[in-house]
């Protein structure tokens, strides 16, 4: 990460928004931004799916961006 003033920082940084959102909330925001209708998407409980898929995915996939925010001196924005 280059913080813009020439200082470099190494490591792993997560980048997420200012608040936690569901996958459906994220999809709705992207669709709205792109001028698309959400008629083809609906929220369902993952536990209601007969086969949730070959890869385990935690219910909460939010990321803590505080390390990145501190390194670059910028607060992450939310979806709204």
HUFEN-V439752 format. One record per residue. N is the residue number from 1. NEAR is the number of other C-alpha atoms within 8 Angstrom. Layout:
((N,NEAR) (N,NEAR))
This chain:
((1,7) (2,9) (3,11) (4,6) (5,5) (6,6) (7,7) (8,7) (9,8) (10,5) (11,4) (12,4) (13,7) (14,9) (15,8) (16,9) (17,11) (18,9) (19,5) (20,6) (21,7) (22,6) (23,6) (24,8) (25,8) (26,10) (27,8) (28,9) (29,9) (30,8) (31,11) (32,9) (33,7) (34,6) (35,6) (36,7) (37,7) (38,8) (39,5) (40,5) (41,5) (42,7) (43,5) (44,5) (45,6) (46,6) (47,6) (48,6) (49,7) (50,5) (51,4) (52,8) (53,5) (54,4) (55,4) (56,6) (57,5) (58,5) (59,4) (60,4) (61,6) (62,7) (63,8) (64,8) (65,12) (66,6) (67,9) (68,10) (69,11) (70,8) (71,9) (72,10) (73,7) (74,6) (75,6) (76,9) (77,6) (78,7) (79,7) (80,2))
